[in-house]
Amino acid sequence: MRILLPVHIKLIISAVILCTIFSSGIYIASRGHNESAHSIPGILWPDPPSIGSFSLTNSNGDAVTERNLQGRWTLIFFGFTSCPDICPTTLATLSQVYQRLQSNQYGFEKIQVLFVSVDPARDDGEKLQAYVDYFNRDFIGATADEERIKQLTDQFGVVYFKVKTTGPANYNMNHTSSVLLVDPHLRFVGIFSQPHEAGDITERLVQIISFVEDAG
């Protein structure tokens, strides 16, 4: 299934990419062992919440559970494929972050991105996978019924709800727009709030990973 995004969304995505390309150089540096976690924006330390069990389903009908997060750093974003702005721009930004971190320069090959749809009524597996593939074929798209989605969102403090509209879709979804970071030990260690900019997220992500790995 090929997904066709509206022209205005494509223009927004292009603008995000161009702004990043032509922005000033990005300074990325690992922090020293003795640096305080409080100096790293978005880090949840020294007592990061642990992520418990959950169960989603990907486009192939396979389960996506907490076991899929073990051993890898995972960036998680909650949204929906009919989202007009925040979701496409955030996923475009995360694709840039992902590509930078996969390069040999940074050496963080164990990064994955999980997009969780909070609109299972409209986002079936085929539509969801086509959507995430548009941004990056390595991204994982998953969803579940309302009960199982809530089982995961409650662990992060993520909020989402339907908003009735007068358009043909009948409703929209309001949702938390932050990107969440889970470490290989299933600890919720970081949060990246709006506005999302690839250089800033990449720099802070490297800092958080370096700090947490040093701290153990």
N, C-alpha and C positions, 0 to 999 in steps of 0.2 A: 504494500500500500504506500503510495507516495503522498506525502502531506504538502499542501500548498498553503503557505502562510500569506496573510493579507499583505499588500504592498507596504502599508504604513509600518507593519511590524518589521519587515525586511529593512526598511529605511532606518528604523531605530537601531536594529542590530548592526547595520553598517556603520552608523554613527558611533556606536560604542567601540567598535573595532578600530575605526580611524582615529578616534580620540586617544586610544591607548597607543597606537603605533606612533603618533606624532607627539606624544607627551614627552616630557623630559625623561632622561635616563633613570632607571630604577635602581635604587640602592638596596641590595639584599645582603644581609650579613647575619651570621649566627651570633647569638648572644653568649657571653661568657658564663662560666659555671656559677659565679657568685652574683649574677645580676638578679634583682628582685623580679618576681613574676608580675608585680604591680606595674612595672614599667612597660609591659607588653599589652597593648590594647586588645581586649576580647578574650584573654586567657582566663580559664576558670581553674584557679589553683590557689591554695594547696589541697582543696577537698573537692575534686571533680565528681559529679554524680555518676554512678555506674548505670549502664544501660542493661535492662533486664530483657526477658524474652519477648519476642514479637514475631509475627508471621504475616508477610505480604506475598504477593504473587507477581511474577514478571510476565513478559509477553509470551513466553513459551509455556506458561502454566506451571513453571517451577517455583518452589517456595524460596522466598528471600527472608532469611531470619537473622538473628544476632550472630549466628555462626559465619555468615557471609562477611561480617565486619571484622571478625577476629583476624589478627595478623596483618591488617592493613589500616592505613589512615583513610578515613572516609569523610568526604564532604557531603552533607545531606541538605537537600532543599525541598520544601513542600510547596506544591502549586497545582496547576491544572492546565491541560492543553489548550483550553479556550481562553486562557488569560491574555488580555490585550496588550500588556506592557511589562509588568515586573518580571513575570516568568521568562519570556523570551530574552529580555536584556540580561537577566541574571545568568541564565544558562549560556548565553553567548560569552559573558565575562568568565564564567567558570571554565569554559572550553579553552580560553586563553591561559588561564591559570594552570589548568591541567597540562597543556602543551609545554609551558615553561618548566613545570616541575618534572616532567618526563625527560627533559633534556639532561645530558651528562653533566652540564654545568652545576645542577643542583642535586642530582643523584637521588631524588625521592621517587623511585620507581613503584613503590607500593602505595600509590595514591589511587583512590577510586571515587567516583561521583555517583551518588544515588538520588534520583529524582522521584519523589513520592507524590502521586496524584491524590488530592483530597476530593476528587470529583469522580468516583467510580461509576456513577450512573452514565456518564458520557465518555469516560476514558477506558475503553476496553484495551486488551493487551496489544492488539495490532495498531490501534491509533496511538497508544502511548509509546510504543517502540519506534514508530515512524517519527514521532515528535522528537524524542531524545536523539535519534540518529541524525536528525537535521543539524543538530549542534555538534555532536561528537558521537561517533559509533562505539566508543568505549564506555559511554555513560550507561548506567543501569536505570531502567524505568520500572516502577512497580506500584501496585495499588492493592486494595483489599476492600472488604465490606466496611461499613461505618464503624462497627465495633472493633475490628482489628486495627483500623487506622487510628482510632482514638487510643488504643492500647500503646501505640508508639508515640503519638503526639503528646500525650500526657507526660511522658518521660522527659520531654524536652521543654514543656511549657508552651508548646505551639498551639495557637488558636486559629480556628477556621469556622466559617459559617456561610450559609447561603443568603444571598440578597436578591430579592425579586426585582426583575427588570421588565420593561415594556417591549423589549426587542423579541426577535424570534426565538432566542435561547431560553426565555422565560426567567432565567436566574443567572446570577454571577456568583463567584466565590470570593469572599474576603479571607485573607490568610496571613499569617506571620511571614514576613519577607526576609528574615535573617537566614544566612547560611550557617549550618552547624557543623562542628568538627568532632569526630569520635576517633579516639586513638586505638591502636591495635589491641589494647587490653579492655576494650568496651567501656572506656571512660569518656564522658562528655566534657572535653577539655577546652573548647573554644567556640566563640560565636562571632560572626561577622555581620554587623548590621548595615542597613542602607546608609549612604549610597555605596554601591558596589563598584569598585574600580580594580581592574586586574592587577596593576602594579602594587597597590596597597594591600590587597588580599594576599598576593604572593609573598610580599615582604613579611607580613605578620604571620603568615602560615609557616614560613621557614623558621621564624623566631620561636613560635610556639612548639613546633616539632623538635627543634634543637634543645629548647629548655626542658620539655617533658622527657626526652630521651636521656638527657644528662641527669635529671632528677630521679629517673627510674620509676 
